[in-house]
Amino acid sequence: RQLYCPSLHDHSALKSECVYFKDRLPVSIDLACSTLALPYHNFLTENEIKGVCDHLNQALHQFHSSQAAVS
């Protein structure tokens, strides 16, 4: 999921006619496309942590498989 929504470069306060920020937030744009937010809080059970890890492992496996198919 997105960690901060909307991303800074898409925030309405900065997206309007604010000349200073217009097209000057490349880091925000890059982070919005490349940051992964995982569930976290003090009360995650071991089963929930395992589930998160299993889903992440499956997603990474699918990603690597798709990259190998493109190469």
N, CA and C of each residue as an Amber inpcrd file, in Angstrom:
protein
   213
   0.8350000  -1.1770000   0.0000000   0.0000000   0.0000000   0.0000000
   0.8790000   1.2390000   0.0000000   0.3030000   2.3580000  -0.2920000
   1.0500000   3.5960000  -0.2250000   1.1990000   4.0000000   1.2310000
   2.3880000   4.4370000   1.5860000   2.6450000   4.8560000   2.9580000
   2.0250000   6.2150000   3.2480000   2.1320000   7.1210000   2.3350000
   1.5680000   8.4630000   2.5140000   0.7260000   8.7720000   1.2860000
  -0.5160000   9.0150000   1.4970000  -1.3960000   9.2360000   0.3650000
  -2.2250000  10.4920000   0.6130000  -2.2220000  11.4720000  -0.2300000
  -1.4820000  11.4760000  -1.4840000   0.0010000  11.7720000  -1.2520000
   0.7990000  11.3690000  -2.2100000   2.2280000  11.6800000  -2.1280000
   2.4210000  13.1890000  -2.1570000   3.5320000  13.6390000  -1.6400000
   3.7740000  15.0790000  -1.5170000   3.6020000  15.7960000  -2.8520000
   4.1070000  15.2020000  -3.9300000   4.0090000  15.8710000  -5.2280000
   2.5800000  15.9050000  -5.7630000   1.6850000  15.0740000  -5.1920000
   0.2830000  15.0640000  -5.6000000  -0.6310000  15.7770000  -4.6090000
  -0.0650000  16.3050000  -3.5470000  -0.8800000  16.9490000  -2.5220000
  -1.4930000  18.2250000  -3.0830000  -2.7820000  18.4090000  -2.8270000
  -3.5010000  19.5490000  -3.4040000  -2.8940000  20.8950000  -2.9950000
  -2.3500000  20.9720000  -1.7950000  -1.7630000  22.2410000  -1.3400000
  -0.5350000  22.6290000  -2.1590000   0.1580000  21.6510000  -2.7100000
   1.3640000  21.9350000  -3.4890000   1.1370000  21.7770000  -4.9840000
   0.0120000  21.2080000  -5.3620000  -0.2440000  20.9410000  -6.7650000
  -0.9070000  22.1110000  -7.4700000  -1.4640000  23.0300000  -6.7160000
  -2.1590000  24.1530000  -7.3350000  -1.1610000  25.0920000  -8.0060000
  -1.3290000  26.3260000  -7.8220000  -0.4790000  27.3220000  -8.4880000
   0.7820000  27.6580000  -7.7010000   1.2310000  26.7680000  -6.8750000
   2.4220000  27.0190000  -6.0620000   3.6660000  26.9140000  -6.9590000
   4.1860000  28.0410000  -7.3360000   5.2940000  28.0900000  -8.2920000
   6.5580000  27.4530000  -7.7260000   6.8160000  27.6350000  -6.4360000
   8.0610000  27.1340000  -5.8470000   8.1890000  25.6160000  -5.9740000
   7.0750000  24.8890000  -5.7810000   7.1460000  23.4280000  -5.7850000
   6.7980000  22.7950000  -7.1260000   6.3000000  23.5700000  -8.0480000
   5.8440000  22.9970000  -9.3100000   6.9780000  22.2420000 -10.0090000
   6.7980000  20.9430000 -10.1980000   7.7640000  20.0570000 -10.8720000
   9.1260000  20.0160000 -10.1830000   9.1850000  20.3040000  -8.8910000
  10.4630000  20.3220000  -8.1890000  10.5090000  19.3220000  -7.0420000
   9.7860000  18.2620000  -7.1530000   9.7640000  17.2560000  -6.0880000
  10.1240000  15.8810000  -6.6500000  11.2840000  15.7570000  -7.3130000
  11.6320000  14.4780000  -7.9360000  11.8140000  13.3460000  -6.9240000
  12.2530000  13.6610000  -5.7290000  12.4310000  12.6090000  -4.7210000
  11.0750000  12.0550000  -4.2990000  10.0990000  12.9260000  -4.1190000
   8.7480000  12.4870000  -3.7820000   8.1780000  11.5920000  -4.8820000
   8.3810000  11.9880000  -6.1270000   7.9060000  11.1900000  -7.2520000
   8.5880000   9.8310000  -7.2610000   9.9000000   9.7990000  -7.0740000
  10.6530000   8.5390000  -7.0640000  10.2120000   7.6320000  -5.9130000
  10.0630000   8.2090000  -4.7280000   9.6540000   7.4010000  -3.5710000
   8.2380000   6.8580000  -3.7250000   7.3520000   7.6380000  -4.3210000
   5.9740000   7.1840000  -4.5170000   5.9260000   5.9500000  -5.4120000
   6.8890000   5.8270000  -6.3120000   6.9200000   4.6980000  -7.2490000
   7.7670000   3.5360000  -6.7640000   8.5320000   3.7270000  -5.6970000
   9.4950000   2.6790000  -5.3480000   9.4870000   2.2550000  -3.8820000
   8.6480000   2.8560000  -3.0630000   8.6360000   2.5390000  -1.6390000
   7.6150000   1.4520000  -1.3540000   7.9890000   0.5300000  -0.5050000
   7.0970000  -0.5500000  -0.1020000   6.7550000  -0.3670000   1.3710000
   5.4680000  -0.2960000   1.6630000   5.0290000  -0.1690000   3.0490000
   4.4640000  -1.5100000   3.5080000   5.0270000  -2.0450000   4.5600000
   4.5660000  -3.3110000   5.1280000   3.7950000  -3.0350000   6.4100000
   2.8520000  -3.9230000   6.7580000   2.1230000  -3.7350000   8.0130000
   3.0700000  -3.8100000   9.2070000   2.8860000  -2.9090000  10.1280000
   3.6940000  -2.9540000  11.3440000   2.9520000  -2.2850000  12.4900000
   3.0150000  -2.9140000  13.6220000   2.5470000  -2.3490000  14.8770000
   2.9800000  -3.2860000  15.9930000   2.8620000  -2.8720000  17.2050000
   3.3720000  -3.6480000  18.3450000   2.6000000  -4.9210000  18.6240000
   1.4590000  -5.0990000  18.0060000   0.6120000  -6.2280000  18.3620000
   0.4780000  -7.2690000  17.2540000   1.3660000  -7.2450000  16.2710000
   1.3460000  -8.2760000  15.2300000   1.6610000  -9.6290000  15.8610000
   0.8660000 -10.6250000  15.5230000   1.1260000 -11.9710000  16.0270000
   2.1840000 -12.6340000  15.1530000   2.7410000 -13.7220000  15.6510000
   3.7220000 -14.4640000  14.8510000   3.0940000 -14.9600000  13.5580000
   1.8250000 -15.3880000  13.6080000   1.1480000 -15.8400000  12.3880000
   0.9620000 -14.7040000  11.3940000   0.6560000 -13.5100000  11.8770000
   0.5140000 -12.3590000  10.9890000   1.8560000 -11.9890000  10.3660000
   2.9150000 -12.0270000  11.1530000   4.2530000 -11.7410000  10.6260000
   4.6260000 -12.7750000   9.5770000   4.3540000 -14.0390000   9.8610000
   4.6340000 -15.1050000   8.8950000   3.8300000 -14.8700000   7.6170000
   2.5610000 -14.4710000   7.7600000   1.7400000 -14.1990000   6.5870000
   2.3000000 -13.0770000   5.7370000   2.7350000 -11.9980000   6.3780000
   3.3500000 -10.8820000   5.6550000   4.6000000 -11.3690000   4.9150000
   5.4400000 -12.1310000   5.6010000   6.6680000 -12.6480000   4.9900000
   6.3620000 -13.5840000   3.8250000   5.3520000 -14.4300000   3.9900000
   4.9680000 -15.3510000   2.9160000   4.4790000 -14.5870000   1.6830000
   3.6390000 -13.5840000   1.9050000   3.1390000 -12.7800000   0.7810000
   4.2770000 -12.0210000   0.1000000   5.1710000 -11.4640000   0.8820000
   6.3080000 -10.7440000   0.3130000   7.1940000 -11.6890000  -0.4890000
   7.4550000 -12.8660000   0.0650000   8.2700000 -13.8600000  -0.6310000
   7.6190000 -14.2620000  -1.9580000   6.3110000 -14.4730000  -1.9430000
   5.5880000 -14.8440000  -3.1570000   5.6560000 -13.7180000  -4.1920000
   5.4680000 -12.4850000  -3.7600000   5.5250000 -11.3430000  -4.6760000
   6.9200000 -11.1970000  -5.2790000   7.9470000 -11.3630000  -4.4540000
   9.3250000 -11.2670000  -4.9590000   9.6220000 -12.3910000  -5.9430000
   9.1360000 -13.5790000  -5.6550000   9.3310000 -14.7150000  -6.5620000
   8.6620000 -14.4290000  -7.9100000   7.4260000 -13.9240000  -7.8730000
   6.7240000 -13.5910000  -9.1130000   7.4450000 -12.4870000  -9.8780000
   7.9550000 -11.5050000  -9.1580000   8.6930000 -10.4130000  -9.8020000
   9.9450000 -10.9400000 -10.4890000  10.7120000 -11.7520000  -9.7670000
  11.9450000 -12.2960000 -10.3510000  11.6420000 -13.1990000 -11.5340000
  10.5590000 -13.9580000 -11.4730000  10.1650000 -14.8240000 -12.5830000
   9.7920000 -13.9880000 -13.8070000   9.0740000 -12.8900000 -13.5790000
   8.6780000 -12.0340000 -14.7040000   9.8970000 -11.3260000 -15.2950000
  10.8670000 -10.9580000 -14.4690000  12.0870000 -10.3260000 -14.9760000
  12.9150000 -11.2950000 -15.7960000  12.9660000 -12.5570000 -15.3610000
  13.7110000 -13.5740000 -16.0960000  13.0600000 -13.8370000 -17.4610000
  11.7310000 -13.7720000 -17.5100000  11.0130000 -13.9970000 -18.7720000
  11.2700000 -12.8710000 -19.7720000  11.4960000 -11.6510000 -19.2720000
  11.7570000 -10.5070000 -20.1410000  13.1730000 -10.5500000 -20.6920000
  14.0990000 -11.0590000 -19.9080000  15.5200000 -11.0680000 -20.3030000
  15.8120000 -12.0070000 -21.4310000
